[in-house]
């Protein structure tokens, strides 16, 4: 069980791992068996005694169930039904230990990570019904789950109930517990997310008085101050609470300062606020205090410098980063930030804007070549950003973008022992079928008025997502091919197929994609631009389907788009149906 439920085995896709798992399964089960499923089978055998050499009933340990539970919960949201199977098996097995706070902590952590507040609350209710007594670990996990789900008020409520200082009479299920540093840091994280710096500072006084202040507290408080744009307060916190740190260079490994996260947060905050000089000054102060900038710090400042057209300074920062002796793969995000910043906010339709963008594209391609010369391998993000830049040229350089992907796909493949490139392996995912790269190509083809190539790029994606779908629909509408856009929508958006209990994807026609508000905004706005009664009627139906079938509610942009179309001059907006529809959208806009 310990071997099959380890993180290394469950995340592995190596042939040796698969052979080991298949060795204990029948040939009929090979299509679905995984290390976690194999572990669950072993757990079932321990429970039933079938397939176990000794005929005596074996004593079951809670850790056996928790190992399998954790393996499922750590995989993906789609595996949570399997996690519940483990808990159900433990619950109905008479000679198994009862469910404890540990099992529910594992479950709550998973749902919190997926931001599934409904199942967080269902898990708490289930624990309460099973008379599970929460411990401090479970309480901390619940607070963290609510914070991750964005319900900071509920996290505060649980925090107040469990602390000794509170007289709150809330949920009687939660006992009085002694909070630890993790408890305080978790609720501080929630306050930092919403920028409630005043409450965070008040709570930090309690943390300090209890002697529970650590580097996580410092980092979290700085984030709260930066989120509220209280940069001077953030600097004061760092000046008082920067941890002393000595680097052990004996093993030759690079170790980050415990407060590097806080300093990077402040540098990034200054950069985003347009205070580049203060951000650069903070980097100098970091070195004086013995806090060496890491790859994330350089990524923030390089991107900000590139966005401000301070190309020479950005390149100088990249040179500093190269001297950190970091693994090459950690330098890729720094180059990505430079290229992304270089190609942002300098594109326009006029001649001067196009000339500036063309020069930036040349610089970006030059940096891409530099990466390869230094054996810093570009990744999917690098390629997607460059494709987007090529697509915004006038005219769009779509063929160059496609050629670039094919070239990088070949050169990024690992080589065999004899030195030949292996055509069957692409370790970094750079290919025309990669979802992110294909989406960038679709966007470029849309700007180039080439719907046919955009459709081909979309079909290369084995499992397209809603972003790729929205990009294709936008490309069709941009090229005045609304009919094709509606056909694509009808083909891939089906509530019946998406809501099927047993989804089958035998071909591209079986793929069902859940739309979002962007999907409907693109189509509805294009329909209303036709200013015809038939198109308006179809737009009304799509709006109703969006709300009542998919439970998607309009954002401000969609509301404004519909209202502008309905009150403008033309053949629409005057009959009773149009008036009712306009009033409905207006009411929706109030919420």
N, C-alpha and C positions, 0 to 999 in steps of 0.2 A: 504493500500500500504506500509506504513512504517513497519508494522509487517511482511508482506510477503517478503519484500526486504532486511530485516536485515541480516547481515552476519551469526548470530546465527541460524536463521531459514533455510537459504539456505545450510548451511554446516551440518545441523542436519539430522540424519537418524532415529530419535526416532519415535515410533509408534504414539505418540500423535501429532507430527507435521504432519505426513502423514494423520492421520484421519482428522485433521483440514482442510488440503488442499482438500481432497477428498469430504469433506462435501459440497463444493461449486461447485463440478463438477458432470457430469453425469457418469454413470457406464462405458460408452464406452470410456471415456477419461482417466480412471484411470491408464492405462499403460504408458501414456506419461506425465501426469500432474506433475508439480513440483511447489514449491512455486513461482519461477520466472515466470513460465507460467501462474499460477493463477493470479499473479500481472498484467501480460500483458493483461489478459482477463478483469480484472477490469478497466484497463486503456482504453481498447477499449470501454467498456460500458460508461465510462465518456465522451469519445469522441463522440460516437453515440447517447447517451441518452437512449439506449435500456437497459431495466432492472433496470433503475433508477426511483425512486418513483416520483420525480418531473418531470413534462413534460417540464420545461424550460431548455434551453441550459445552461449547467453549465460552469462557468468560469474556465478555465484550467490554472494551474500553471506550470511553467517550471520545478519545483522541482518534480512534479508527474512523468514526463517523465524521468528525470535524475535518480530518484530512481530505476526505472525498468531497465534503461540502465546500471546503475552501477551493479545491481544484476546479469545481464547476463555477463557483461564484467569481473566480478570478479570470475566467475565460472571456465571456461576452454576455450581453444582456439576453441573447437568445438561449443561453444555457441555464437561465434561472429556473425554468420548469424542472430541469434535472436536479438542481439544488434542492428544490422542494421535495423531490422524490426521496432524497437522502434523509431529509428531516422526517418525512412520513414513515419511512422504514424504521427509523429509530423510535418514533412515537408509538408505533403499533407493535413493536417487538417487546414482549413482556420481560425478557431477561436482559434487555439493553438498559443502560443508564438513562435516566430521564433527560429531556432537553434542558440545557442550562443557558446561562447568560452568554457563554462563549459561542454557542451555535447561533444565537440571535445576533450577536455582534458581527459575526461573519456575514450573515444575511443583510443586516442593516448597512454595513460598510459597502457592500456591492450595490444595493439600491441607491445609496447616497452618491456613489461614484457615477451611476447612470442618471442621476437627477430625477429619480422616479419617486416623487413625494407620496403618491398614492400607495405604493407598496411599502414605503417606509412606515406609514401609519398603520397599514394592515399588519405588518410584522410586529409592531409594538402591541397592537390589539391581540394578536395571536399569542404573544409571550404573556400578556396579562391573563388571558383565559387559561393558559397552562400553569399559572401561578409561579412563573419564573421570577426570581428576585433579582433585580438589576444590580450589577456591581459598577464600580467606577469606570471600568473599561466599556461596558455597554452604554453607560450614560454618556461618556465622551463620544462614542460612536454615533449615538443618536443626535447629539448636538452638532457633530460634524456633518451628518447626513442632511440635517435641516439647513445648515449653512450652504452646503453644496447645491441644495435645491432652491436656494434663494429666499428661504423663509427665515430670515434672521430673527424676526420677532418671536417665532416659535422656539428657536434655539435659545433665545434669552429667557423665555418662560421656563424651559426645562432647567437651564442653568440656575435661575433664581430659586426654583423649588429644591434643588439638590444641595445648595450651598448652606452653610451654617449661619451665615449672616442674614438670610432672607426669612421673612415672616409670611411669605406668599402661601396661599391656601389653594393652590392649583390642583393638578392631577394627583390624587392620593396614591396612585400606583408607584410614584417615584419616592424612594426612601431618602432620608437625610444622608448625604455622602460627603466625604472629605475630598474636595477638589484638589487636583494636582496641577503641575505646570502645564500638562497637555490640555486639561480642562480650560484653564484661563487662555491659553494660546489659541484654542479652537474658537472660543467666543470672540476673542480679539480679531481672529481672521474674518469672522462674519462682519464685524464692525468695519474692518479695513475694506471689505468688498464694497460696502455702501458709502464709504468715506465719512463715517461717523467718528471723527477724530476726537471730539470732546469727550464722548462716552468712553472711548478707548483709553484716553489719557487718565480719566478718573479710575477706570478699572486697573490700569497699570500701577497706580499707587498701592492698591491692595496687593497686587502681585509682588511688588517690591517689599512691602511690609512683611509678607509671609516668607520672604527669602526664596521665592520661586522664579525669579527673573532669570532667563537664560537667553542665548543668542536668538532663539526663535521668537521670543518676545520682542527683542530689538527689531528684528527683520519685519515682524508683523506690524508693529507700531509705525515704523517708517513707511510701510506700504499704505497705512491708513492716512498718514499725513500727506503723502504724495498724491493719493487719490483725491483728497480734498484740496490739493494744490497749496498746501501749507508747507512750502519748501524750507523756510527758515526753521520751522518746528522740527522737520525731519533732520536738518543739519544739527540742531541742538541735541536731539536724541542720540545721533551717532557720535557726537563729541563727548557725550557723557557715558555711553554704553558700548563703545567699540571694544570687543573682547581682545584681551591679550592673546597672542598667538605666536607660537614658535614652530617653524617648519622643520620636520625631520627629513633631511635630504639623504639619509643613509641608503634608503631603498630606491632612490632615484625617481620616485613617483611624484607627480604634481598634485598638491593638496590645496584646495581652496580655503581661504579664510572663512570662518563661520559667519561673518557679517557681509560677505561679498554680495549676497542676495539683496541686502538693504542698500548698499552703495550702488549697485546696478539699477535698482528701482529708482533711486534718486537721480542718477545720471539720465536714465530713460525719461523720467518725468520732466527734467529740465529740457531735454532735447525735444520732446513733444510739445512743450509749451513755447518753443522758439527761443529758449535761453541757452543757445549752444555754448557761449563763452563760459557760463556757470557750469555747464555739464563738463566741459574740458577742464575747468578749474577743479571740479570735484575729483576728476581722475588723478590730477596731480596731488591733491590732498590725500587720496587713497594711498598712494605710494609712500607719502611721508608717514602715514600711520601704519605702514606695514601690510596694507591690504592690496595685494597684487590683482589688477583687473584680469578677468578671465574671458573666455570666448564670448559669453553672453554680454559682458560689458562692452567689448569691442563691437559686437553685432549692433547694439543699440546706437552707439556713437557714430559708427561708420554709415549706417543707414540714414541717420539724421543729417550728417555732413553731405552725403550724396543728394538727399532731397533738397538741400539748400544750395546745390550747385558748387559746393566747396570740394571739388573733385580732388585737388592736389592734397588737401588736408586729409581727406578720406583715405587716399592711397597711402599716405604716411602712417595712418593708424593701422592699416593692413600690414605694413612693414613691421610695426611694433608687435602685432599679433603673431606674425610669422616667427618672431624671435622667442616666443613662449615655449617652443619645443613641444607643442601639443600634437596629438595624433592628427594626421591629415584630414580625417573625416570630420573633426571638430572645427576645422577652418572653413568648411563648405558654407555653413550659415552666414559667416562674415562676408564672403563673396556674394552670396545671395542678397544680403542686405544692401550691399553696394550697387549691384546691378538693378535691384528693384527700385532703390532710391534714385538712381540715375535715369530710369525710364518713367518716373512718375511726375505728374503735374507740369509737364513741359510740352504737352501735345495740344495743338490747335489746328484749325483748318487753314489759317493764313500762311503765307509763304514763309514768314519769319519763324513761326512756330514749327512748321514742317522741317525747315532746315535745322533748327535746334534739335528736334527729335531725331532726325537722321544722323546727326553728329553723335547723339547719345547712344544710338543703336550701334554705331561703329565702335564707340568706347566699350559698350557692353560685350560685344563680340570679341574685342581685344582682351578683356578681362577673362572671358570664358576660355580663350586660348591660353592665357597665363595660368589659369587653374590647371589645365591639362599639362602644361610644361612643368609645373611644380608637383605633379602627381596628386593634385587635389581634385578628386573626382566630382564632377557636377552630379546633382541628383534631380529628381523629378521637379522640385520647386525651381531650381535653376533654369531648366529647360522651358518650363511653363512661362516663367517671367520673360525670357528672351523671345519666345514665340509671341507673347502678347505685344511686346515691343515691335517686333517685325510686322505684326498684323495692324498696328496703328500707323505704319508708314503710308504715304500717299504716292502711288497706289500701294495697297497692302502687299507685302512680300511673302505671300503664302507658299510659293514653291520653295523659296529659300528656307522657310520655317520647316517644311516637310523634309527637305534634304538634310537640314541640321539634325533633326530627330533620328533619321536613318543613319547618319554618320556616327552620332553619339551612341546609338544602339549597338553598332558594330564595335566601336572602340572601347565601350564600357564592359563588354563581355570578358569574363575571366579566361585566361589562357591555360591550355593543358600543359602537361609536363614537357611535351616536345616543343612548346612555344606557339602552337597553332591556336587561334581563337576558336572557342567552342560555340557553334551556332545555336545550340539547344539551351544555352544558359544565359540569363541576363540578371545578374545579382542585384542591380540597382533599379530595375523596373523601368528603364528608359526605353520606350517603344511607342509606336503609333497607336497601339491598343491600350496603353495606360490611360486610365480614366481622366486624370488631371491634365495630361498632355493633350489627349484627344479633345477635351473641353476647350483648351486654349486654341487649338487648331480650328474648331468649329466657330469660335468667336472671330478668328481672323478671316475665315471664309465668309462669314456673314458680312464683315466690313468690305470684303472684296466682291460682294454680290454673286457669290458662287454657292448656290443652295445645294447643287448636286454633290460637290465635294464635301460640304458640311454634312450631308446625309451619310456619305461614305465614311467620314471620320466617326460619326456617331455609331454606325453599325459595327465598327471595329471594337467597340467597348463590349466586353463580355457581359458585365453587369452594370449598366448605366445607373446613375443616381439622379436625384431631382435637379442638381446643379447642371449636369450635362443636358438633361431634358430642357430645362429653362433656357440654356444657352442656344440649343438648336431651335426652339420655338422663337426666341428673339431674333435669331439669324434669318429665319423664314419671314417673319414679320418685317424685319428691316429691308428685306429684298422684295417686299410687296407680294409675298407668296403666302397669304393668310390661309388659303385653302389647304396647302401642304401642312402648315402649322396646326390647323384643326385636325387633319388626318393623323399627324404624329400624336397629338393629344389623345385622340380617340383610341389609338392603337395601344398606347402605353399606360394610360390612366383608366383603370377599371376598379371600382370599389369592390365588386364581387370577387375578382381574382386576388386583389390585395388583401382582402379580409378572409380569404380562404384558410381554413384550419390546416389543410395539407397542401401548401403551395407546390406546384410542379413547374419546373423550368426545363422543359425538354428542348425548346427552341426559343429564338428571340421573340416570337409571337406570344410566348407565355409570360414574359417579364411584365410585372405590374409595379408601377412607381407611384408612391404617394405624392401628390402635388403639394405645393405650398402657396402662400399668398402671392409670391412673385409669378408663379405659373399663371394664375388667374388674372393678375394685373396686366401682364403682357397681352393675353388674348382679349380680355374685355376692352382694354384701351384701343386695340387695333380694330375690333368690331365697331366700337362707337365712332371711330374716325371715319368710317364709311358713310355715316349719317343717313342710313336707310332704315326703314321700319323693320325689315326682315333681320338685318344685322343687330339692331337694337333689341329685338325680341330674343334673339339667341344670346346676346350679352346678359339680358335679365335672367334667362334660364341658367346660364353658367354661374351667375352670382348666387342664385338660390341653391344650386347644387354645392357650391363652395361652402355655404353656411350650414345647410341642413344635412347633406350627405357626408361631407368630409369634416365638418365642425371647424372650418377655418374662418376666422373673422378678419374683416378688411382692416388694413392699416390706413394711416392718414393719406398716403400717396394715392391709394386706390379710390378712397372716398372723394378726394379732390378731383381726380381724373374723371370719375363718373359724373359728379356734380357739374363740372365745367362743360362736359359734353351735353348733358341734359338741358342746361339753361342757355346753350348757345343757339344761334339762329339755325334754322333748317327744318326738315319735316318731322323731327322727333321732339318730344318733350311737351306735347300739347294734349294728347288724349288722356283718358282717365288712368290707363295702365302706366303710362309714363309718369304721371303725377304721383301715383301711389309708390312706384319704384323709387322715384327721387326722394320722397318723404322717408321711405324705409332706409335708404342709404344715409340720409341726413341723421336719422335717429341712431344708426349704427356708428356714425362718426362721433356722436357724443360720448361713446364708451371707449 
